[in-house]
Amino acid sequence: MNDNDIVKIINVPKRELKTWDLPVVSSLAEEKRSPFQILISTLLSLRTKDETTAIACKKLFDLASTPEEMLKLYEEKIIKAIYPAGFYRNKAKTILHICRELVDRYKSKVPDTIEGLLALKGVGRKTANLVLALGYNRKAICVDTHVHRISNRLGYVETKTPEETEYALRKKLPEKYWSLYNTLMVAFGKNICRPISPFCGRCPVSIYCDGVGVIRSR
């Protein structure tokens, strides 16, 4: 693809977003949830379908919405609230550990730097960048499987890992789109640019796409 076409490509899912379901963490950000809730919801979303994550977030945040409140819950109560999110037992332990760190080391405030977030147990670059982008409205590029796949499928980047994709996008994606890029590509990936057999026949950006790696489409 022509790199200059990225703005045209971004504008398409931007227009369609109102007709698509927002990714669950993006939806919480639209509700002006706290950076803490954005952090916890992102952790719950890992390897978990959005529908399950949404239910888990509601049940958990109805019980506790701050680190202090969360620490008052027994681990089993958190497990019951977030089940059947993927790896729910491990996530419950991680949530309590992070809450203890936030209270003891950060005066209950979620760090607002990539370094501070990565210092928390269980927080990787994807989670850290999403918290910065959606929790603090900072210029950050969150790369998940959708962003990695679509950016490469378009031919906009040529990378092998999500981390490589993040750094490649930092070099060429206009900064004003950084924070929104994840929300748009996740929604686009779920509705049109599926991992297997994407809907290329009705894709509104197919004229710009190189279709890298696409073997079968609809």
C-alpha positions in Angstrom: 0.0 0.0 0.0 0.9 3.6 -0.3 1.8 4.9 3.1 0.0 8.2 2.4 -3.3 6.2 2.2 -3.2 5.4 5.9 -5.3 8.5 6.7 -8.0 7.4 4.2 -7.9 3.9 5.7 -8.3 5.2 9.2 -11.2 7.4 8.3 -13.3 4.5 7.2 -13.5 2.6 10.5 -13.8 6.0 12.2 -17.0 6.6 10.3 -18.3 3.1 10.8 -17.5 3.0 14.6 -20.9 4.3 15.5 -22.5 1.2 13.9 -20.0 -1.2 15.5 -19.7 -2.3 19.1 -16.8 -0.6 20.8 -14.1 -2.8 22.3 -15.0 -3.2 26.0 -12.0 -1.2 27.3 -12.7 1.6 24.8 -16.3 1.6 25.9 -15.3 2.1 29.5 -13.0 4.9 28.5 -16.0 6.6 26.8 -17.8 6.4 30.1 -14.9 8.3 31.7 -13.9 5.5 33.9 -10.7 5.9 36.1 -7.2 4.9 35.0 -7.5 2.2 37.6 -10.6 0.7 36.1 -9.0 1.0 32.6 -6.0 -0.9 33.9 -8.0 -3.7 35.6 -10.4 -4.1 32.6 -7.5 -4.4 30.3 -6.0 -7.1 32.4 -9.3 -8.9 32.4 -9.6 -8.6 28.6 -6.4 -10.6 28.0 -7.2 -13.8 26.2 -10.9 -13.2 26.9 -13.8 -12.4 24.6 -15.2 -8.9 24.9 -18.7 -10.1 25.9 -17.2 -12.1 28.9 -14.9 -9.2 29.8 -17.8 -6.7 29.9 -19.7 -8.9 32.3 -16.7 -9.6 34.5 -15.9 -5.8 34.7 -19.4 -4.9 35.7 -19.6 -7.6 38.4 -16.1 -6.7 39.7 -16.5 -2.9 39.7 -19.9 -3.2 41.4 -17.9 -4.7 44.3 -14.9 -2.4 44.2 -13.7 0.4 42.0 -10.6 1.6 43.7 -7.4 -0.2 44.9 -8.4 0.2 48.5 -11.8 -1.3 48.0 -10.4 -4.2 46.0 -8.0 -5.1 48.8 -10.9 -5.6 51.1 -12.2 -8.4 48.9 -11.2 -12.0 49.4 -9.4 -13.6 46.5 -12.3 -16.1 46.1 -14.8 -13.3 45.8 -12.8 -11.7 42.9 -12.5 -15.1 41.3 -16.3 -15.5 41.5 -16.9 -12.0 40.0 -14.6 -12.4 37.0 -15.3 -16.0 36.1 -15.2 -17.3 33.3 -12.6 -14.7 32.1 -9.5 -16.5 30.8 -7.0 -17.5 33.6 -9.4 -16.0 36.1 -7.6 -17.5 39.1 -4.2 -16.0 38.0 -5.9 -12.7 37.2 -7.5 -12.5 40.6 -4.0 -12.9 42.2 -2.5 -10.3 39.8 -5.3 -7.8 40.6 -4.7 -8.1 44.3 -0.9 -7.8 43.9 -1.2 -4.7 41.7 -3.7 -3.1 44.1 -1.3 -3.7 47.0 1.6 -2.1 44.9 -0.6 0.9 44.0 -1.5 1.5 47.6 2.0 1.0 49.1 4.2 2.5 46.3 2.0 4.9 44.4 -0.5 6.3 46.9 -3.2 4.5 45.1 -2.6 6.3 41.8 -2.0 4.3 38.6 1.4 5.3 37.1 1.1 7.6 34.1 4.4 6.6 32.5 5.2 3.5 30.4 8.1 2.7 32.8 5.9 2.9 35.9 3.2 0.8 34.4 5.6 -1.9 33.2 7.0 -2.1 36.7 3.6 -3.5 37.9 3.2 -7.3 38.0 1.4 -8.7 34.9 1.5 -5.5 32.9 3.1 -5.7 29.5 3.5 -3.1 26.7 0.0 -3.7 25.3 -1.7 -3.1 28.7 0.6 -0.2 29.6 0.0 1.6 26.3 -3.8 1.1 26.4 -3.9 2.6 30.0 -1.8 5.6 28.8 -4.0 6.1 25.7 -7.5 5.5 27.2 -6.9 6.2 30.9 -4.7 9.3 30.6 -5.3 10.4 27.0 -1.6 10.2 26.2 -0.1 9.6 22.8 0.5 5.9 23.0 0.1 3.0 20.5 -1.4 -0.1 21.9 -0.7 -3.1 19.6 -2.8 -6.2 20.1 -3.3 -9.1 17.7 -5.8 -7.1 15.6 -3.5 -4.1 15.2 -0.5 -6.3 14.5 -2.4 -8.4 11.9 -4.1 -5.6 10.1 -1.1 -3.3 9.9 0.9 -6.1 8.3 -2.0 -7.3 6.1 -2.4 -3.8 4.7 1.3 -3.7 3.9 1.7 -0.6 6.1 4.4 -2.3 8.2 6.4 -5.5 7.8 7.0 -6.9 11.3 7.0 -10.3 13.1 5.9 -9.4 16.6 3.4 -6.9 18.2 6.4 -5.1 19.8 8.1 -4.6 16.5 4.8 -3.3 15.1 4.5 -0.8 17.9 7.9 0.7 17.1 7.3 0.6 13.4 4.0 2.5 13.8 5.7 5.0 16.0 8.0 5.9 13.1 5.3 6.4 10.5 1.8 6.7 11.9 0.8 10.3 12.4 0.8 11.1 16.1 -2.8 12.3 16.2 -4.0 8.8 15.4 -1.9 6.9 17.9 -4.4 6.8 20.8 -7.3 6.0 18.5 -5.6 3.4 16.3 -6.2 0.5 18.6 -9.9 1.1 19.1 -10.4 1.5 15.3 -8.4 -1.6 14.3 -9.9 -3.8 16.9 -13.4 -2.9 15.8 -12.4 -3.2 12.1 -10.8 -6.6 12.8 -13.9 -8.0 14.5 -16.3 -6.8 11.9 -14.4 -6.9 8.6 -10.8 -7.8 8.7 -11.1 -11.2 10.4 -8.1 -13.3 11.2 -9.2 -16.1 9.0 -11.2 -15.5 5.8 -11.7 -11.8 6.1 -14.6 -10.0 4.3 -12.5 -8.6 1.5 -15.4 -8.6 -0.9 -17.2 -5.9 1.2 -14.2 -4.2 2.7 -14.3 -0.5 2.2 -10.5 -0.1 2.2 -9.7 -3.1 0.0 -8.5 -0.8 -2.8 -5.6 0.3 -0.6 -4.8 -3.1 0.9 -2.0 -5.4 -0.2 -3.7 -8.4 1.3 -0.5 -9.7 2.7 -0.9 -13.3 3.9 -4.6 -13.6 2.9 -5.1 -17.0 1.5 -8.9 -17.2 1.5 -11.4 -14.3 1.8 -15.1 -13.7 1.5 
